[in-house]
Amino acid sequence: DRYPGHTDNLVYRAETSRNYEAGVKSILLERRLTLNAAAYHIDIQNQQLNNVIPDPRGGPVPITVIQDAAKSHVNGFEAEAAFRPVAGLQFNGSLSYSDGVFDDFVRTFSATDTFDMSGTPFENVPKMTAYGSVQYSRALADGRNLDLSAEYAYVDEITFQNNTRMSKAHDQLTTPAYDRVNVSATLSTRSRVRF
């Protein structure tokens, strides 16, 4: 197969993987608590990756090709929970960890510009993400309803290919880790007007 757009693009093979997973799903405390968790390992052969390279014909705009990583693997886990201790109150949370590593991959821009990425982590994938929220809803007098909500999200740093026109095969950039908090309060009237 070839990536569409240029007849001289690199040839790539079919991607295959073997996936191993163990987990648990549970509902506890008279259905007020839900807990789910899973750990996994994935072995990948010929992982297909977008590779932005200088135009081999000398054009001013880089082109995108697909290149195989001969071997790679991912170890990770995911967990989520939901808890409703009393009517109108709910807590939610999730945590995800993904450690993807190239075992055998040489990024190729040209015959003289290569980068051996064997042993390095996947690009474009944060190792860890986390989320938590709490929602509270209460009926008030005269058909009004009060909804309170707070959310927290965290995304780990992300490394990605630097694909500017003058970049080399080994050039990478990193987006720092960040977190975000959202808080809201909504008052609904009987006529469904919301504030």
ABEGO torsion letter per residue (X at the ends): XBBBGBAABBBBBBBBBBBBBBBBBBBBGGGABBBBBBBBBBBBBGBBBBBBBBBAAGBABBBBBBBBBABBBBBBBBBBBBBBABBGBBBBBBBBBBBBBBABBBBBABAABBBBABGBBBBGBBABBBBBBBBBBBBBBGGBBBBBBBBBBBBBBBBBBBABAABBAABBBBBBBBBBBBBBBBBBBAAGBBX
